Amino acid sequence: MAREGVPQLNATGDGAPEANGRPQLAEAQMPDGKPVASRDAPVGGQAVLEGVMMRGVSTWAVAVRKPDEEIEITSEPLVSWAKRHRVLRWPVIRGVVALGESLKIGFRALAISANAQLEPEEGEEEAPEIGGFTWGATIVLSLVLAIGLFFVVPVGATSLIKDQLGSSLLFWLVEGILRTAIFIGYLALISRLNDLRRVFEYHGAEHKTISCYEAGDRLTPERAERYSRLHPRCGTSFLLVVMVVAIFVFAPLGLPAWYWLLASRILGIPLIAGISYEVIKWAGRNRRKRWVRAVMYPGLMLQNLTTREPDREQLAVAIAALEAVLAVESPEQAAREGDIEIVA
């Protein structure tokens, strides 16, 4: 039931949404029973510590709620690598570029949010900042752990029973199932950590805010909270697609020596990421088709582990980040001019 003074969201036909008109919604609701926009917009984001990062085509911004409850906004220009060379906009290659850019911006936004939470020590006027070396080491360690856990461990464990499997078909099936199981188990484990709960709430706020914008609805916490915290272009869905795509990419390699198996799993990551990017981008554009929603359903359900329902204060932070981007650019116009697309 709608709160007093807030009209119900009603699905409308195709067409460009109007900022103060009726929201443009997909005909079918998301698995959590809440609406999502019928169109895609070149806007993405990421939850950070007590805040949200939003990125458009030429700008990204991070809004963080500091310990004194003030919302601190940092905005920086963005020149996509894909604008520099046409080859970087080719299918699959553009996915690798998008992933690299997202990682770079994401770690930078995390550093900003972490430093915003620090308070001055006794007798000091300014809080100490986390140094660049610390963040560099964190990035390297994170990437090594991710590659090791989701690619090296599955192929290593499956290699132990390679002789018992007896065929390359069974090998890559068992490896793929094991990799996907490790990924899902990892998400299930971290979803239970209380320290990450607020990050997941800001993740939900990011999705709701993007859907509210994509629908052409008013960007207010009261309106944004009505949208689904699940989104077709979420990074969680993207990672699940990566796990599945990896099965098919590695299958033609057969059963070479163990060191070639290991090398292929590491060197093949860019190709897998590029193909997965094309899949998730295409799914976001075709979210109104029933069979597409069916295929993407598992990824949407996984978002129940990595998102939580945000409160209005968290939505206000997400909206502040998006408005900082919109104050500088019109994402749709910038995307048409630069042929750049963004995964949420």
N, C-alpha and C positions, 0 to 999 in steps of 0.2 A: 504494500500500500504506500502511495506517495505521501511524503510529509506535506503539511499545509504550506501552500505557496509554491510548491515545486511540482510542475506538471509531469504526468507520466511520459515515459519515452515511447514513442510510437514509430514503428518501421514505416519507411516511405519508399518511393520508387527510386530508380537510378538517377544519377545526375549529381552535379557538384553541390555540396552542402552550403548552406548560408550560415554565417556566424550566429545570427539571431533568429534563424528559422527553425523548422522542425528538423531534428537530428536524422541523419541518413544511416539507418541500421540494417544489418544483415537480416534476412528473413528468419533464419534459425538462430536460436540463442546458443551460447557456449555451454559446455558440460556443467558448469556451476549454475546454470539457469538464468544467467544475466546476459544482457545484450552486448554486442560488439558492433563496431562500425562496418558498413558495407564496402568501404573503399580502403585502399592502402595509401599512406602518405610517407614521404621520404623523411621520416623522423624516427630516431631510435633512442635508446637510453640504457641506463644501468643503475642499479641500486648501489650506494656507497654507505659509509658509516654515517648514520643519522642524516642521510640526504639522498639526492638523486642527481645523476648526470643525464642531460638531454643533449642530443646532437642533431643538427640539421645537415645541410649540404656544405655550407661555408662557415658555420659557427658551431661551437659546442659550449655548454655552460653547466656548471655544477652548483646546486643550492644545498646548503648544509645548515641544520639547526644547531647552533652552538650551545654550550652549557648554560649560557645566560638567556636562552630561548630566542635570541635574535637569529634571523635567517641571513646567512652570509652567501652572497652570490659571486661566483667567479666565472667570467666569460672570456673565451679565447677564440681567435679566428682559426679557421681550418681550411687548408688547401689540400684537397684530396690528392693522393698519389696518382689516382686514375686520370686526373686532369693533365698530368704531365706528358703522358704518352698514350696514344690511341690503343696500343696493344694491351695496356693494362685495363682496358674496358671490354676486352673480349670475354665471351662466356668462359666460365671456370677460372680463368686468370683473375677476373675481377673479384671472385670470391676469396681468393688468397689475399688480394690487396685489401679487401674489406675486413678480413679477419685480422690482418696485421695492423691496420689503422685502429680497429676496435680495441685490440690489446694495448696499443700505445696510449690511446685516450683513456681507456679504462684504468690503467695503472696510474696515470697522471691524476685522474679524478679521485682515486682512492687516496693518493698522497695528500691531496688538498683537503679531503674530508677528515683524514686522520689528524693532520696538523690543526684543523679547526677545533678538534675536541680537546686539544692540550691546553692546560691552564698555566699561567705563570707560576713559577716556584716562589716560595716565600722570599721577599726582598727583591724580586725581579719584576720589571715592568712588562716584559713580553715573554710569551711562552716559547720554550726551545722547539725548534723544528726537527723533524726526522730527516736525517741527511740523505743525500743522493746515493751514497754507497749502500746504505741500509736497504733502500728501495730497489736498487739494482740487484743486490743479492737475493732479495725476496722474489723478484721477477724470475731470475734464473732458477731458483729453487722450485718455484711454483711450476714452471714449464717442465723441468726435469721430472718432478713428481707426477705430473699429469701424463707425460709421455710414457713414463715407466709403468704407472698403474694401469692405464687403459690400452697400451699397445705392447709393451715389452713383457709384462707379466702374463697376459693371455697367451701370447705365442710361445713363451717359455714353458708355461704349465702344460700346454697342449703338446709341445714337443716331447715331453716326458712320456707320453703314451702314444707317440707317433706310430711305433711298430704295431701296437695293438689295434689301432684304427685301420691300418691297411690300405687307405686310399686318400688321395688329396681332397676328394669331395667331403669325406667325413672330417678330415682335418680342419678345413676352413669353416665347416659348419659348427664344429665343437668350439673352435677358437672364437668365432663370431658370437655364439651364444654366451660363452664365458665372458667375453668383453662386455657385452650388453648387460649381463647379470652383475658384473662388478660395478658398472656405471650406475645402474638402478640401486644397487645396495649402498653405494657411496652416497647417493642423493637421500636415500631413506635414513641413513645414519646422521648426516649433517642436519637434516630437517628436524631432528630431535634435540639439537643443541640450543639451549636457551639463549646463549650469547649471539646466535645468528637470527633469532626470531625477528628482531626489529629490522634487520637487513632484509629479510623476506617480506616484511610488511611494506618497506619502502619499494621493494620490487613490485608488489601488488599496486602500490600507488603509481609507479611509473607506467604500468600497463593500463590502468584505468584512465590516467591522464592522456596517454597517447590515443586511446580509443575515443575518449571524449573529443579530442581535437579532430581525429579522423572523421568523426560523425558530424562535425561542424556545430557541435553544441557549445554552450557557454562554458568557459574555463573557470568554473568555481568548484570548491570542494563538494558542495551539495549536489551538483550535477555529475561530477566525475565519479562519485562514490556509487552511482547507480550502474556503472558499466562493469563488465567482467574483469576480474583480475588475471584472467588467462588471455593470451594473445597469440595469434597464428604465427607471428614472426619472432617469438621469444627465443633467446639463446638456449634455453633448456630443450626446446623442441629441436633446435638446430643440432645440439650435441647428440640427441637420440638418433637423428638422421645420419650423423657422422658414424655412429656405431653400426648402423645397418648398411650404409653405403660401403663401409670398409670391407664387409663380407664379400661383396661383389667385385671390388677393386682387387683384392688379394687372391681371389679364386683362380684366375688364369695363371698365376705364378707356380701352381703345383706345389711340390715338396722338394725345394732345393736344400742345400746344406744349411745347418742351423744359423751360420753367420750371415748367409744371404737372406734367410727368413727374418732375422733380426733387423738387418739393414733395410729391407723392403718395408717393414712396418714403420720405421722412422722416416725414411725418404718419401714414403707414399702419403704422408700426412697432408702436404699441400694439395695434392690431387684430390684427396678425399674431401678436404675442406672446400675446395672450389666446386666440386660436384654437389656437395651438400648445400652450399649457398644457393645454387641454382634451383634446387628442389624446394627449399624453404621460401625463397622469393616467389617462385611460381605458385606455391600453395597459398601464400598471403594474397596474391592477386586473384586467385580463383576460390576464395573462401566460401563463396555462395553456392558452389557445386556440392551436392550431397556426397558424392563418392570421394571428393577431395577431403571433405570434413571427416569422412570415415577413415581415410588413410592417415590423416594427421591427428586423429583422436588419441592414440597412445601418447604422443608428445604433449598434447594439451593436458592429459591426465597427470603426467609427470610434473606439470607446473603446479599442481596442488601441493607438491612437496617443497617447491622453491618459492612460492608466493604465499602470503597471508593477507587477510583483509586489513587494510590500513585504516587509521582514523583520519579525521578531517585535517588535523594539524600536519600529518604526513602528506596528505594530498595537497595541502597548501604549499609544502616544500617542492613537491614534484611540479606543480603548476608554475611556481616561481622560476624553476629551471627552464621549463618550456617557454615561458613568456620572455625570458632573457634571450632565447634563440630567436623567437618570433619578432622581437624588437629590432633585430638586425637584418633578418632575411625572410623572404617568403619561400619556404622549402619547396613547394611545388614548382614555382617559377625557376628557382635555382637548379632544380633537378632537370627540368626541360632544357635549360641552357647548357648544362654541363654533362648531361647524360649520366648522372650519378644516381645510384639507388642504395638504400640503407636497410639493413636488417635490424629489427628492434632488439 
